[in-house]
């Protein structure tokens, strides 16, 4: 896995660009930054973001944050696999690319879909 991803609302992204760090209210409550692999993105979008019309998808090079990442099981019975959780701050500088997602069943960028099929 080369990249991990953070899904943000437009407001969360705006706060991040102004303050220099990426986080959500759920991240603050749980004490870590919730992230997803490319394989986990579709269900993450469906499960937690279906009420939004627009979102920002941030791509993070795993290598740049690997010392702060712990892969952990989800508390949700519906989710499988281990999720990347970042313990510490996620700087805006750690983000290598972003996409604006609009409601359209939250269509993922082709390059992410391709990566999701790699073993």
C-alpha positions as CSV (number, residue, x, y, z in Angstrom):
1,X,0.0,0.0,0.0
2,X,1.5,3.3,-1.1
3,X,-1.3,5.7,-0.2
4,X,-3.9,6.2,2.5
5,X,-6.8,8.6,2.4
6,X,-8.8,11.0,4.6
7,X,-12.3,12.0,3.7
8,X,-13.3,15.5,4.8
9,X,-16.2,17.8,4.6
10,X,-15.7,21.1,2.8
11,X,-15.7,22.8,6.2
12,X,-13.1,20.5,7.7
13,X,-10.9,21.0,4.6
14,X,-11.2,24.8,4.9
15,X,-10.2,24.6,8.6
16,X,-7.2,22.4,7.7
17,X,-6.0,24.8,5.0
18,X,-6.3,27.7,7.5
19,X,-4.8,26.0,10.5
20,X,-2.3,23.7,8.9
21,X,-3.6,20.4,10.3
22,X,-6.3,17.9,9.2
23,X,-8.8,16.5,11.7
24,X,-12.5,16.0,12.2
25,X,-14.7,16.2,15.3
26,X,-14.8,12.4,15.4
27,X,-10.9,12.3,15.3
28,X,-10.9,14.6,18.3
29,X,-13.3,12.4,20.2
30,X,-11.5,9.2,19.4
31,X,-8.0,10.5,19.9
32,X,-6.6,9.6,16.5
33,X,-7.1,10.5,12.8
34,X,-9.4,8.1,11.0
35,X,-8.0,7.1,7.6
36,X,-8.9,4.5,4.9
37,X,-7.0,2.5,2.4
38,X,-8.2,2.7,-1.2
39,X,-10.1,-0.6,-0.7
40,X,-12.0,0.8,2.3
41,X,-13.0,4.1,0.7
42,X,-16.3,3.1,-1.0
43,X,-17.8,1.7,2.2
44,X,-16.4,4.6,4.3
45,X,-18.1,7.1,1.9
46,X,-21.4,5.1,2.0
47,X,-21.4,4.5,5.8
48,X,-20.3,7.9,7.1
49,X,-20.8,10.6,4.4
50,X,-24.0,9.8,2.5
51,X,-25.7,12.9,3.7
52,X,-23.1,15.2,2.1
53,X,-23.3,16.5,-1.5
54,X,-19.6,17.6,-1.6
55,X,-16.5,16.2,0.1
56,X,-12.8,16.5,-0.2
57,X,-10.7,13.4,-0.6
58,X,-7.1,13.8,0.6
59,X,-4.3,11.4,-0.4
60,X,-1.4,10.8,2.0
61,X,1.8,9.0,1.1
62,X,2.0,6.2,3.7
63,X,5.7,6.5,3.9
64,X,5.5,10.1,5.1
65,X,3.4,9.2,8.2
66,X,4.3,5.6,8.8
67,X,5.8,6.2,12.3
68,X,2.4,7.6,13.5
69,X,0.2,4.9,11.9
70,X,-1.3,1.9,13.7
71,X,-3.5,-0.5,11.7
72,X,-6.5,-1.4,13.9
73,X,-9.7,-3.3,13.6
74,X,-12.9,-1.2,13.4
75,X,-15.5,-1.1,16.2
76,X,-18.1,-1.6,13.5
77,X,-19.4,-5.1,12.9
78,X,-19.9,-4.2,9.2
79,X,-16.3,-3.3,8.5
80,X,-13.6,-5.8,7.8
81,X,-9.8,-5.5,7.9
82,X,-7.6,-3.2,9.7
83,X,-7.8,0.6,9.3
84,X,-5.0,3.0,9.4
85,X,-5.3,5.3,12.4
86,X,-2.8,8.1,12.8
87,X,-1.8,8.9,16.4
88,X,-0.6,12.5,16.3
89,X,-1.1,15.4,14.1
90,X,-1.7,15.2,10.3
91,X,-0.1,18.2,8.7
92,X,-1.6,19.7,5.6
93,X,2.0,19.2,4.2
94,X,1.5,15.4,4.5
95,X,-1.2,15.6,1.8
96,X,0.1,14.9,-1.7
97,X,-3.1,15.3,-3.6
98,X,-6.8,16.2,-3.2
99,X,-10.0,15.7,-5.1
100,X,-13.3,17.4,-4.8
101,X,-16.0,14.7,-4.7
102,X,-19.5,15.5,-5.6
103,X,-22.6,13.4,-5.1
104,X,-22.8,11.0,-7.9
105,X,-22.7,7.9,-5.8
106,X,-19.4,9.6,-4.8
107,X,-17.6,8.4,-7.8
108,X,-13.9,7.6,-7.0
109,X,-11.1,8.8,-9.2
110,X,-9.9,6.1,-11.7
111,X,-6.4,6.0,-10.3
112,X,-7.7,5.0,-6.8
113,X,-10.0,2.4,-8.3
114,X,-7.1,0.9,-10.2
115,X,-4.9,0.8,-7.0
116,X,-7.7,-0.9,-5.1
117,X,-7.4,-3.9,-7.3
118,X,-3.7,-4.3,-6.8
119,X,-2.6,-7.0,-4.4
